[in-house]
Amino acid sequence: MENKKESKKTNYKLIIIRIILSILILINFITIFGFSEQNGEQSTGLSRSITLSVLNTFDDYNEPLTETQEAQVLNIEHIIRKLAHFTIYTILGLLLMSLTETFDFTNKKRLLLSVLIGFLYACLDEFHQSFTPGRTPLFTDVLIDTLGVIVGSLIVLICFKIIQNKRNKKLKKEIKTNVVANDKT
């Protein structure tokens, strides 16, 4: 009777975890969609303001910029845009892999499923940008996004492996302690 209660409690917790992760994945998808929905001017304006904020922590970058400063802003702005792609998709990878961890799949299937979903959403995102004024879909962005998903997925995979190894060591230690205690009696 007690095992049935424990099993129901575990299943209930698993369902709650899956619902929460699914909601977080949906929020991530909506956030990505929102950024892709920005026209070229809005997207560039956001990137530029972030870039200037970062640069102003190191030096004084007030408008009007010198020609050298403008070139630096454009270079760093490009890097920040690509890092934004990578980061938001790394978060997606973390969430997707965490969700797949709640199912009885092999690690290989978990990783493949997470990366496939991330890759497909990155393709969809770039396709969506082709309809947004002033935006250009780039396959290199799909690759950066997919790399982010891979990194996020691997982080989760490694963390779960570390946790599993610690649990196994603890269990082995408990079993050894019980065997020694039983031998003494």
Long-range contacts (C-beta under 8 A, 24 or more apart in sequence): 14-102, 17-102, 18-99, 18-102, 21-95, 21-98, 21-99, 21-102, 22-99, 24-95, 25-92, 25-95, 25-96, 25-99, 28-88, 28-91, 28-92, 28-95, 29-92, 29-121, 31-88, 32-88, 32-89, 32-92, 32-121, 32-125, 33-125, 33-128, 35-84, 35-88, 36-125, 36-128, 36-129, 36-132, 36-135, 37-128, 37-132, 38-132, 38-135, 39-132, 39-133, 39-134, 39-135, 40-132, 40-133, 40-134, 40-135, 41-134, 43-134, 43-135, 44-77, 44-134, 47-77, 47-80, 47-81, 47-84, 48-73, 48-77, 50-80, 51-76, 51-77, 51-80, 54-80, 82-141, 82-144, 85-141, 85-144, 85-145, 85-148, 86-144, 86-145, 86-147, 86-148, 86-151, 87-148, 88-148, 89-118, 89-122, 89-144, 89-145, 89-146, 89-147, 89-148, 89-149, 89-152, 90-148, 90-149, 90-151, 90-152, 90-155, 91-152, 92-118, 92-121, 92-148, 92-149, 92-152, 93-118, 93-148, 93-149, 93-150, 93-151, 93-152, 93-153, 93-154, 93-155, 93-156, 94-152, 94-153, 94-155, 94-156, 95-152, 96-149, 96-152, 96-153, 97-152, 97-153, 97-155, 97-156, 97-157, 98-156, 101-156, 101-160, 107-157, 110-153, 110-157, 111-153, 111-154, 111-157, 114-149, 114-152, 114-153, 115-146, 115-149, 115-150, 115-153, 117-149, 118-145, 118-146, 118-148, 118-149, 118-150, 118-153, 119-145, 119-146, 119-149, 121-145, 122-146, 122-149
